[in-house]
Amino acid sequence: MQKLKSIEVIKNHLVGKPLTWFGFCAAVYLIFSLSVALYSFVKTKEEIKHDADHRLMMAAKAIQLVLPPHFIDRGTYDSYLERPLFLHINQRLKDVNDALQTSYIYSLVKLEEGYFFTSGSFAPKELQEIESVTYPRFYRDSPTKVLDLAFESMKPQYHEYQDQWGRFRSVFVPQTAANGQKFIMAANINLDKVEEALFWRLASQFIFIFLLFTSFVPLLLYVRVIYRTYRKRMETINQELEVMVEQRTKALMHANRLVEVGTLAAGAAHEIKNPLSVIQLYTETLLEREGEEKLSQDVEQMLKKIIHASGRIKDLSEGLRSFAKPSDIKSFSDVSLHKIINHILLIYEPIYKKKIRIMFCSDLAATNDIILGLTSQVEQVFSNLFSNARDAIEETGRNEGHIWISTKNLNGDYIELKVRDDGKGMDEDTYKRIFTPFMTTKSGDKGTGLGLSIIQSLILSMNGRIEVQSALNQGTTFTILFPLKKAIKEQ
């Protein structure tokens, strides 16, 4: 757990600061590149020095292979070389110089007066001035100590010096001729040219590192963009998952509450049934009185309304129970929508005029209004819609309002019903959630938030669908689509 927290802290510190993250990666890469360059510089310098010494040794030993012995170990007599022979010897030595990229190769012998050249390669400018050469030739600026050490130890010796032509490195390789004469094979190399080659080699390496670094920067930026995009996408997915989990949790809670409501409704329906039966029984008994005990016509009308209201209470309790357990389609029968609408209007129109003036405007244009369903459930649908429309009109604070009801057939297979009011209306967020169970904009004593959820469940059980359109202060329109009985039978 502690390790995960540490990783999270580092990630938040780096990822949360793009410049820091980029600078960190760039600094690591730059330090790595400079380390490689420094290592390459040291390694290359050692390799070039070793290569120079190797070429010097090969050039010095090549003298013995290129020239005959009497040109190398002639230290006991003078030898005059005509220009043609001298040029030939010089060309052979120069070929060795060019092949091994050395500056000068020559041979030496030690006499009483000092060290003398017995052969050597000349530069082109020197060749133009020389007509002939006499060997052995005195070596005026010879490194006597180094040469003496080479003769004494009979081991190769290296020596560095500087003159008017630059800095040089020499090797002196002692040998013994067949006649017992000791001599030295030597070669020089120009260190300035060697270091120049080193410089250009390192420069090419730095250019390569720079190009590699400049190509790495866009790659790093691309990786950073990809990472940030992936990170944002993962955050979006996580947020969506959290919303889905929250919605599913709420849906599960609502489902549990609906199950409880269904259970309570079933129990309530059973408990209400007996008192309602008693009310209906005594009411019907009063209606059956004859003679002098016969009730007046007004009283009879009131008692009939009591019987009808008792039936409505029973139907409402059954409807609430059917929300948790939809009705079986086998129990459906023919239902005339126009007949139910006219019946509902007959009951609600006088009631709605008592508090405020609400006008019902109907346009029942459908020629076929027969569907399969339950009359009580269809009545419950319209009762709930009319009740919601009345409440919406009251919320405007006006003394009057209108409720429009219309029907029409669609393609001969469906009937469309619209219930529209000029009430307060709803904002977009509210009307998108009105079918959610327990969602209500009314105060606690006016609504439970189950009305529209129940009628949606009832409509769906009859293979219909319901839609809503609303805008704040512009009223609300509910559109219901039912399949006609004829279309259902054909299916």
SEDOFI-433714 format. One record per residue (C-alpha): x, y, z; residue number from 0. Coordinates in Angstrom, 1 decimal, padded with zeros to 4 digits. Example, Ala and Ser with C-alpha at 12.3 -4.5 7.8 and 13.67 -1.06 7.14 Angstrom:
BEGIN
NODE  xx  yy  zz  n
NODE  012.3  -004.5  007.8  0 $
NODE  013.7  -001.1  007.1  1 $
***
This chain:
BEGIN
NODE  xx  yy  zz  n
NODE  000.0  000.0  000.0  0 $
NODE  002.8  002.4  000.9  1 $
NODE  004.5  001.6  -002.4  2 $
NODE  001.4  002.4  -004.4  3 $
NODE  001.1  005.7  -002.5  4 $
NODE  004.7  006.6  -003.4  5 $
NODE  004.1  005.8  -007.1  6 $
NODE  000.9  007.9  -007.0  7 $
NODE  002.8  010.8  -005.5  8 $
NODE  005.6  010.6  -008.1  9 $
NODE  003.0  010.3  -010.9  10 $
NODE  001.0  013.3  -009.7  11 $
NODE  004.2  015.3  -009.3  12 $
NODE  005.4  014.6  -012.8  13 $
NODE  002.2  014.2  -014.8  14 $
NODE  000.6  017.1  -013.1  15 $
NODE  003.5  019.4  -014.3  16 $
NODE  004.0  018.9  -018.0  17 $
NODE  007.1  021.2  -018.2  18 $
NODE  008.7  019.4  -015.2  19 $
NODE  008.0  016.0  -016.8  20 $
NODE  009.4  017.1  -020.2  21 $
NODE  012.4  018.8  -018.6  22 $
NODE  013.1  015.7  -016.5  23 $
NODE  013.1  013.4  -019.6  24 $
NODE  015.1  015.9  -021.7  25 $
NODE  017.7  016.3  -018.9  26 $
NODE  018.1  012.5  -018.4  27 $
NODE  018.5  012.1  -022.2  28 $
NODE  021.0  015.0  -022.4  29 $
NODE  023.1  013.7  -019.5  30 $
NODE  023.1  010.2  -021.1  31 $
NODE  024.1  011.7  -024.5  32 $
NODE  026.9  013.8  -023.0  33 $
NODE  028.2  010.8  -021.0  34 $
NODE  028.3  008.7  -024.2  35 $
NODE  030.0  011.6  -026.0  36 $
NODE  032.6  012.0  -023.3  37 $
NODE  033.2  008.2  -023.2  38 $
NODE  033.5  008.2  -027.0  39 $
NODE  036.0  011.1  -026.8  40 $
NODE  038.3  009.4  -024.4  41 $
NODE  037.9  006.0  -026.1  42 $
NODE  038.5  007.5  -029.6  43 $
NODE  041.6  009.4  -028.4  44 $
NODE  043.1  006.2  -027.0  45 $
NODE  042.1  004.3  -030.1  46 $
NODE  043.7  006.9  -032.5  47 $
NODE  046.9  007.0  -030.4  48 $
NODE  047.1  003.3  -030.4  49 $
NODE  046.4  003.2  -034.1  50 $
NODE  049.1  005.8  -034.7  51 $
NODE  051.6  003.8  -032.8  52 $
NODE  050.6  000.7  -034.7  53 $
NODE  051.0  002.4  -038.1  54 $
NODE  054.4  003.8  -037.0  55 $
NODE  055.6  000.3  -036.1  56 $
NODE  054.4  -001.1  -039.4  57 $
NODE  056.0  001.7  -041.4  58 $
NODE  059.3  001.3  -039.6  59 $
NODE  059.4  -002.5  -040.2  60 $
NODE  058.4  -002.0  -043.8  61 $
NODE  061.7  -000.4  -044.6  62 $
NODE  063.4  -003.7  -044.2  63 $
NODE  061.0  -005.3  -046.6  64 $
NODE  061.0  -002.5  -049.2  65 $
NODE  064.8  -001.8  -049.5  66 $
NODE  067.7  -004.2  -050.0  67 $
NODE  070.0  -004.8  -047.0  68 $
NODE  072.9  -002.8  -048.5  69 $
NODE  070.8  000.3  -048.5  70 $
NODE  070.1  000.0  -044.8  71 $
NODE  073.2  -001.2  -043.0  72 $
NODE  075.8  000.7  -045.0  73 $
NODE  077.3  002.7  -042.3  74 $
NODE  080.9  001.8  -042.9  75 $
NODE  081.3  003.4  -046.3  76 $
NODE  080.0  006.3  -048.4  77 $
NODE  077.5  005.6  -051.2  78 $
NODE  076.6  008.1  -053.9  79 $
NODE  073.1  007.7  -055.4  80 $
NODE  072.4  009.1  -058.7  81 $
NODE  069.0  010.9  -059.0  82 $
NODE  067.2  008.1  -061.0  83 $
NODE  068.1  005.5  -058.4  84 $
NODE  067.4  007.9  -055.5  85 $
NODE  064.0  008.8  -057.0  86 $
NODE  063.1  005.1  -057.3  87 $
NODE  064.1  004.4  -053.7  88 $
NODE  062.2  007.5  -052.5  89 $
NODE  059.1  006.5  -054.4  90 $
NODE  059.0  003.0  -052.8  91 $
NODE  059.4  004.6  -049.3  92 $
NODE  056.7  007.2  -050.2  93 $
NODE  054.3  004.4  -051.2  94 $
NODE  054.7  003.0  -047.6  95 $
NODE  054.1  006.5  -046.2  96 $
NODE  051.0  006.9  -048.2  97 $
NODE  049.6  003.5  -047.4  98 $
NODE  050.1  003.9  -043.7  99 $
NODE  049.5  007.6  -043.5  100 $
NODE  052.8  008.4  -041.9  101 $
NODE  055.0  011.5  -042.5  102 $
NODE  058.5  010.2  -042.9  103 $
NODE  060.3  006.8  -042.7  104 $
NODE  064.0  006.3  -042.6  105 $
NODE  066.9  004.1  -041.3  106 $
NODE  069.8  005.2  -039.0  107 $
NODE  073.2  003.9  -038.0  108 $
NODE  075.4  004.9  -035.1  109 $
NODE  079.0  006.0  -036.0  110 $
NODE  081.6  007.7  -033.9  111 $
NODE  080.5  011.2  -034.9  112 $
NODE  076.8  010.4  -034.0  113 $
NODE  073.7  009.1  -035.8  114 $
NODE  073.5  009.0  -039.6  115 $
NODE  070.7  008.4  -042.1  116 $
NODE  071.2  005.4  -044.4  117 $
NODE  067.9  005.8  -046.3  118 $
NODE  064.7  008.0  -046.1  119 $
NODE  061.7  009.4  -047.8  120 $
NODE  061.7  013.0  -048.9  121 $
NODE  058.8  015.5  -049.3  122 $
NODE  058.0  016.6  -052.8  123 $
NODE  059.4  020.1  -052.2  124 $
NODE  062.7  018.6  -051.1  125 $
NODE  062.9  016.4  -054.1  126 $
NODE  062.8  019.4  -056.4  127 $
NODE  065.9  020.8  -054.8  128 $
NODE  068.0  017.6  -054.5  129 $
NODE  070.0  016.4  -057.5  130 $
NODE  071.8  013.6  -055.7  131 $
NODE  072.2  012.2  -052.2  132 $
NODE  075.2  010.7  -050.5  133 $
NODE  074.7  008.2  -047.7  134 $
NODE  075.3  007.9  -044.8  135 $
NODE  074.0  011.5  -044.0  136 $
NODE  074.5  013.1  -040.6  137 $
NODE  071.4  013.5  -038.4  138 $
NODE  071.9  016.9  -036.9  139 $
NODE  068.9  017.1  -034.5  140 $
NODE  068.8  013.5  -033.5  141 $
NODE  067.2  012.6  -030.1  142 $
NODE  070.4  011.1  -028.9  143 $
NODE  069.1  009.8  -025.5  144 $
NODE  066.2  008.0  -027.0  145 $
NODE  068.3  006.5  -029.8  146 $
NODE  071.0  005.4  -027.2  147 $
NODE  068.3  003.7  -025.1  148 $
NODE  067.0  001.9  -028.2  149 $
NODE  070.4  000.6  -029.0  150 $
NODE  071.2  -000.4  -025.5  151 $
NODE  067.9  -002.2  -024.8  152 $
NODE  067.3  -003.4  -028.4  153 $
NODE  063.6  -002.5  -027.9  154 $
NODE  061.4  -000.1  -029.7  155 $
NODE  061.3  003.4  -028.3  156 $
NODE  058.8  006.3  -028.9  157 $
NODE  059.5  010.0  -028.9  158 $
NODE  057.5  013.2  -029.4  159 $
NODE  058.9  016.5  -030.6  160 $
NODE  057.9  019.7  -032.2  161 $
NODE  059.6  021.7  -035.0  162 $
NODE  058.7  024.2  -037.6  163 $
NODE  056.5  021.8  -039.4  164 $
NODE  054.4  020.8  -036.4  165 $
NODE  054.2  018.2  -033.6  166 $
NODE  055.4  014.7  -034.4  167 $
NODE  055.7  011.3  -032.8  168 $
NODE  058.5  008.9  -033.8  169 $
NODE  059.3  005.2  -033.2  170 $
NODE  062.8  003.8  -033.3  171 $
NODE  063.0  000.0  -033.9  172 $
NODE  066.5  -001.4  -033.3  173 $
NODE  067.7  -004.3  -035.6  174 $
NODE  070.9  -006.2  -036.2  175 $
NODE  072.0  -006.9  -039.8  176 $
NODE  073.5  -010.1  -041.1  177 $
NODE  077.0  -008.6  -040.9  178 $
NODE  076.5  -007.7  -037.2  179 $
NODE  075.9  -004.0  -037.9  180 $
NODE  073.2  -002.5  -035.7  181 $
NODE  070.8  -000.1  -037.2  182 $
NODE  067.5  001.5  -036.5  183 $
NODE  064.3  001.6  -038.6  184 $
NODE  062.3  004.7  -037.8  185 $
NODE  059.0  006.4  -038.8  186 $
NODE  057.4  009.8  -038.0  187 $
NODE  053.7  010.7  -037.9  188 $
NODE  052.2  014.2  -037.7  189 $
NODE  050.2  014.5  -034.5  190 $
NODE  048.4  017.7  -035.7  191 $
NODE  046.9  015.7  -038.5  192 $
NODE  046.1  012.8  -036.2  193 $
NODE  044.3  015.2  -033.8  194 $
NODE  042.6  016.9  -036.7  195 $
NODE  041.2  013.5  -037.7  196 $
NODE  040.2  013.0  -034.1  197 $
NODE  038.4  016.4  -034.1  198 $
NODE  036.4  015.7  -037.2  199 $
NODE  035.5  012.2  -036.0  200 $
NODE  034.2  013.6  -032.6  201 $
NODE  032.5  016.4  -034.5  202 $
NODE  030.6  013.9  -036.6  203 $
NODE  029.7  012.0  -033.4  204 $
NODE  028.4  015.2  -031.7  205 $
NODE  026.4  016.0  -034.9  206 $
NODE  024.9  012.5  -034.8  207 $
NODE  024.0  012.9  -031.1  208 $
NODE  022.5  016.3  -031.7  209 $
NODE  020.4  015.0  -034.6  210 $
NODE  019.4  012.0  -032.5  211 $
NODE  018.4  014.4  -029.7  212 $
NODE  016.4  016.7  -032.0  213 $
NODE  014.6  013.6  -033.3  214 $
NODE  014.0  012.4  -029.8  215 $
NODE  012.3  015.6  -028.7  216 $
NODE  009.3  015.3  -031.2  217 $
NODE  009.1  011.6  -030.2  218 $
NODE  009.0  012.6  -026.6  219 $
NODE  006.3  015.2  -027.3  220 $
NODE  004.3  012.7  -029.3  221 $
NODE  004.5  010.1  -026.5  222 $
NODE  003.5  012.8  -024.0  223 $
NODE  000.5  013.8  -026.1  224 $
NODE  -000.5  010.2  -026.5  225 $
NODE  -000.1  009.6  -022.8  226 $
NODE  -002.1  012.7  -021.8  227 $
NODE  -004.8  011.7  -024.4  228 $
NODE  -004.9  008.1  -023.0  229 $
NODE  -005.0  009.5  -019.5  230 $
NODE  -007.9  011.8  -020.3  231 $
NODE  -009.7  009.0  -022.0  232 $
NODE  -009.3  006.7  -019.0  233 $
NODE  -010.5  009.5  -016.7  234 $
NODE  -013.5  010.0  -018.9  235 $
NODE  -014.2  006.2  -018.9  236 $
NODE  -013.8  006.1  -015.2  237 $
NODE  -016.3  009.0  -014.8  238 $
NODE  -018.7  007.3  -017.1  239 $
NODE  -018.3  004.0  -015.2  240 $
NODE  -018.9  005.9  -011.9  241 $
NODE  -022.1  007.4  -013.3  242 $
NODE  -023.2  004.1  -014.6  243 $
NODE  -022.6  002.5  -011.2  244 $
NODE  -024.5  005.3  -009.5  245 $
NODE  -027.4  005.0  -011.9  246 $
NODE  -027.5  001.2  -011.6  247 $
NODE  -027.4  001.6  -007.8  248 $
NODE  -030.2  004.0  -007.8  249 $
NODE  -032.2  001.8  -010.2  250 $
NODE  -031.7  -001.1  -007.9  251 $
NODE  -032.8  000.9  -004.9  252 $
NODE  -035.9  002.0  -006.9  253 $
NODE  -036.6  -001.5  -007.9  254 $
NODE  -036.4  -002.6  -004.3  255 $
NODE  -038.7  000.2  -003.3  256 $
NODE  -041.1  -000.7  -006.1  257 $
NODE  -041.2  -004.3  -004.9  258 $
NODE  -042.0  -003.0  -001.5  259 $
NODE  -044.7  -000.8  -003.0  260 $
NODE  -046.2  -003.7  -004.9  261 $
NODE  -046.2  -005.8  -001.7  262 $
NODE  -047.9  -003.0  000.3  263 $
NODE  -050.3  -002.4  -002.6  264 $
NODE  -051.4  -006.0  -002.7  265 $
NODE  -052.0  -006.0  001.1  266 $
NODE  -053.7  -002.6  000.9  267 $
NODE  -056.0  -003.8  -001.9  268 $
NODE  -057.0  -006.8  000.1  269 $
NODE  -057.7  -004.7  003.2  270 $
NODE  -059.6  -002.0  001.3  271 $
NODE  -061.8  -004.6  -000.6  272 $
NODE  -063.9  -005.4  002.4  273 $
NODE  -064.8  -001.8  003.5  274 $
NODE  -065.5  -000.9  -000.1  275 $
NODE  -067.8  -003.9  -000.4  276 $
NODE  -069.7  -002.7  002.6  277 $
NODE  -070.0  000.9  001.3  278 $
NODE  -071.2  -000.4  -002.1  279 $
NODE  -073.7  -002.8  -000.5  280 $
NODE  -075.4  -000.1  001.7  281 $
NODE  -075.3  002.4  -001.1  282 $
NODE  -077.1  -000.1  -003.5  283 $
NODE  -079.6  -000.9  -000.7  284 $
NODE  -080.5  002.8  -000.4  285 $
NODE  -080.9  003.0  -004.2  286 $
NODE  -083.3  000.1  -004.1  287 $
NODE  -085.8  001.7  -001.8  288 $
NODE  -089.4  002.1  -003.2  289 $
NODE  -092.5  003.9  -002.3  290 $
NODE  -092.4  006.6  000.4  291 $
NODE  -088.8  005.6  001.3  292 $
NODE  -087.7  006.3  -002.3  293 $
NODE  -085.0  008.8  -002.4  294 $
NODE  -085.1  012.0  -004.4  295 $
NODE  -083.4  012.1  -007.8  296 $
NODE  -080.6  014.3  -006.5  297 $
NODE  -079.8  011.9  -003.7  298 $
NODE  -079.8  009.0  -006.2  299 $
NODE  -077.3  010.8  -008.3  300 $
NODE  -075.1  011.3  -005.3  301 $
NODE  -075.3  007.7  -004.3  302 $
NODE  -074.4  006.5  -007.8  303 $
NODE  -071.3  008.8  -007.7  304 $
NODE  -070.4  007.1  -004.4  305 $
NODE  -070.7  003.7  -006.0  306 $
NODE  -068.5  004.8  -008.9  307 $
NODE  -066.0  006.4  -006.7  308 $
NODE  -065.8  003.2  -004.6  309 $
NODE  -065.1  001.3  -007.8  310 $
NODE  -062.4  003.9  -008.7  311 $
NODE  -060.7  003.3  -005.3  312 $
NODE  -060.7  -000.4  -005.9  313 $
NODE  -059.3  000.1  -009.5  314 $
NODE  -056.6  002.5  -008.3  315 $
NODE  -055.4  000.0  -005.7  316 $
NODE  -055.3  -002.7  -008.3  317 $
NODE  -053.4  -000.3  -010.7  318 $
NODE  -050.8  000.4  -008.0  319 $
NODE  -050.3  -003.3  -007.6  320 $
NODE  -050.1  -003.8  -011.3  321 $
NODE  -047.2  -001.4  -011.5  322 $
NODE  -045.0  -003.9  -009.7  323 $
NODE  -046.7  -006.8  -011.4  324 $
NODE  -048.0  -005.9  -014.9  325 $
NODE  -051.3  -007.3  -016.0  326 $
NODE  -051.5  -010.4  -018.1  327 $
NODE  -052.4  -009.7  -021.7  328 $
NODE  -054.9  -012.6  -021.6  329 $
NODE  -057.1  -010.5  -019.3  330 $
NODE  -057.3  -007.6  -021.8  331 $
NODE  -060.6  -006.8  -023.5  332 $
NODE  -061.9  -004.3  -026.0  333 $
NODE  -061.6  -000.8  -024.7  334 $
NODE  -063.1  002.3  -026.4  335 $
NODE  -060.8  005.2  -025.8  336 $
NODE  -063.4  007.8  -026.8  337 $
NODE  -066.0  006.4  -024.4  338 $
NODE  -063.5  006.5  -021.5  339 $
NODE  -062.4  010.0  -022.3  340 $
NODE  -066.0  011.3  -022.4  341 $
NODE  -066.8  009.5  -019.1  342 $
NODE  -063.7  011.0  -017.4  343 $
NODE  -064.6  014.4  -018.7  344 $
NODE  -068.1  014.1  -017.4  345 $
NODE  -066.7  013.4  -013.9  346 $
NODE  -063.7  015.8  -013.8  347 $
NODE  -065.1  018.8  -015.7  348 $
NODE  -067.4  020.1  -012.9  349 $
NODE  -064.9  019.3  -010.2  350 $
NODE  -062.0  021.3  -011.9  351 $
NODE  -064.3  024.3  -012.3  352 $
NODE  -064.7  024.8  -008.5  353 $
NODE  -061.3  026.2  -007.6  354 $
NODE  -060.2  027.8  -010.9  355 $
NODE  -061.8  027.9  -014.3  356 $
NODE  -060.4  025.0  -016.5  357 $
NODE  -061.8  024.5  -019.9  358 $
NODE  -061.6  021.0  -021.5  359 $
NODE  -061.3  021.2  -025.4  360 $
NODE  -061.6  017.8  -027.1  361 $
NODE  -061.0  016.9  -030.7  362 $
NODE  -061.7  013.1  -031.0  363 $
NODE  -061.0  012.7  -034.7  364 $
NODE  -060.0  009.0  -034.7  365 $
NODE  -062.5  006.8  -036.6  366 $
NODE  -061.2  003.6  -034.9  367 $
NODE  -060.6  003.9  -031.1  368 $
NODE  -060.8  000.3  -030.0  369 $
NODE  -057.7  -001.1  -028.3  370 $
NODE  -056.9  -004.1  -026.1  371 $
NODE  -056.5  -003.3  -022.5  372 $
NODE  -058.2  -002.8  -019.1  373 $
NODE  -060.8  -000.1  -018.7  374 $
NODE  -059.7  000.7  -015.2  375 $
NODE  -056.0  001.1  -016.3  376 $
NODE  -056.9  003.4  -019.2  377 $
NODE  -059.1  005.5  -016.8  378 $
NODE  -056.2  005.7  -014.4  379 $
NODE  -053.9  007.0  -017.2  380 $
NODE  -056.3  009.8  -018.2  381 $
NODE  -057.1  010.6  -014.6  382 $
NODE  -053.4  011.0  -013.7  383 $
NODE  -052.7  013.2  -016.8  384 $
NODE  -055.7  015.4  -016.2  385 $
NODE  -054.7  015.8  -012.5  386 $
NODE  -051.1  016.7  -013.5  387 $
NODE  -052.4  019.3  -016.0  388 $
NODE  -054.7  020.9  -013.4  389 $
NODE  -051.8  021.2  -010.9  390 $
NODE  -049.5  022.7  -013.6  391 $
NODE  -052.2  025.4  -014.4  392 $
NODE  -052.6  026.2  -010.7  393 $
NODE  -048.9  026.7  -010.4  394 $
NODE  -049.1  029.6  -012.9  395 $
NODE  -051.2  031.6  -010.5  396 $
NODE  -053.9  032.3  -013.1  397 $
NODE  -057.6  031.9  -012.5  398 $
NODE  -058.2  029.9  -015.7  399 $
NODE  -056.5  027.5  -018.0  400 $
NODE  -057.1  025.0  -020.8  401 $
NODE  -056.7  021.3  -021.3  402 $
NODE  -056.8  019.9  -024.9  403 $
NODE  -057.5  016.3  -025.7  404 $
NODE  -057.2  015.0  -029.3  405 $
NODE  -057.1  011.6  -031.1  406 $
NODE  -056.3  010.5  -034.6  407 $
NODE  -055.5  007.3  -036.4  408 $
NODE  -052.0  006.7  -037.9  409 $
NODE  -051.6  004.4  -040.9  410 $
NODE  -054.7  002.5  -039.8  411 $
NODE  -052.8  000.5  -037.2  412 $
NODE  -052.3  003.0  -034.4  413 $
NODE  -054.3  005.7  -032.5  414 $
NODE  -052.5  008.7  -031.2  415 $
NODE  -053.8  010.6  -028.2  416 $
NODE  -052.5  014.0  -027.1  417 $
NODE  -053.2  015.7  -023.7  418 $
NODE  -051.9  019.3  -023.7  419 $
NODE  -052.1  022.0  -021.1  420 $
NODE  -051.1  025.7  -020.9  421 $
NODE  -049.7  025.3  -017.4  422 $
NODE  -046.3  026.1  -016.0  423 $
NODE  -044.4  023.6  -018.0  424 $
NODE  -041.0  022.0  -017.1  425 $
NODE  -037.3  022.7  -017.8  426 $
NODE  -035.3  020.2  -019.8  427 $
NODE  -033.7  018.5  -016.8  428 $
NODE  -037.1  017.9  -015.1  429 $
NODE  -039.1  016.5  -018.1  430 $
NODE  -036.2  014.1  -018.9  431 $
NODE  -036.7  012.5  -015.5  432 $
NODE  -040.5  012.7  -015.0  433 $
NODE  -040.9  008.9  -015.6  434 $
NODE  -038.3  008.1  -012.9  435 $
NODE  -040.0  006.5  -009.9  436 $
NODE  -040.4  008.8  -006.9  437 $
NODE  -039.4  011.8  -008.9  438 $
NODE  -041.8  014.7  -008.2  439 $
NODE  -041.8  018.5  -008.3  440 $
NODE  -044.8  018.7  -006.1  441 $
NODE  -044.8  019.2  -002.3  442 $
NODE  -045.0  016.1  -000.1  443 $
NODE  -048.7  016.3  000.5  444 $
NODE  -049.6  016.5  -003.2  445 $
NODE  -047.5  013.9  -004.9  446 $
NODE  -045.4  010.7  -004.3  447 $
NODE  -043.6  010.7  -007.6  448 $
NODE  -045.2  007.4  -008.7  449 $
NODE  -048.1  008.7  -010.9  450 $
NODE  -046.3  009.0  -014.2  451 $
NODE  -044.1  005.9  -013.5  452 $
NODE  -047.3  003.9  -013.0  453 $
NODE  -049.1  005.1  -016.2  454 $
NODE  -045.9  004.5  -018.2  455 $
NODE  -045.9  000.9  -016.9  456 $
NODE  -049.6  000.6  -017.7  457 $
NODE  -049.2  001.9  -021.3  458 $
NODE  -046.2  -000.3  -021.9  459 $
NODE  -048.2  -003.3  -020.7  460 $
NODE  -050.7  -002.5  -023.5  461 $
NODE  -047.9  -002.4  -026.1  462 $
NODE  -048.1  001.4  -026.2  463 $
NODE  -045.6  004.2  -025.6  464 $
NODE  -045.7  007.6  -024.1  465 $
NODE  -043.7  010.7  -024.9  466 $
NODE  -043.6  014.2  -023.4  467 $
NODE  -042.7  017.7  -024.8  468 $
NODE  -042.5  020.6  -022.5  469 $
NODE  -040.8  024.0  -022.0  470 $
NODE  -040.9  026.3  -019.0  471 $
NODE  -043.9  028.6  -019.0  472 $
NODE  -045.1  027.1  -022.3  473 $
NODE  -047.2  024.2  -021.1  474 $
NODE  -046.8  020.4  -021.5  475 $
NODE  -047.9  017.9  -024.1  476 $
NODE  -048.2  014.1  -023.5  477 $
NODE  -048.4  012.0  -026.6  478 $
NODE  -049.6  008.4  -026.3  479 $
NODE  -049.6  005.8  -029.1  480 $
NODE  -051.7  002.6  -028.8  481 $
NODE  -051.9  -000.2  -031.4  482 $
NODE  -055.5  -000.8  -032.5  483 $
NODE  -057.2  -004.1  -031.8  484 $
NODE  -057.3  -004.9  -035.6  485 $
NODE  -053.5  -004.5  -035.9  486 $
NODE  -052.8  -006.6  -032.8  487 $
NODE  -054.9  -009.5  -034.2  488 $
NODE  -053.2  -009.4  -037.5  489 $
NODE  -049.8  -009.6  -035.8  490 $
***
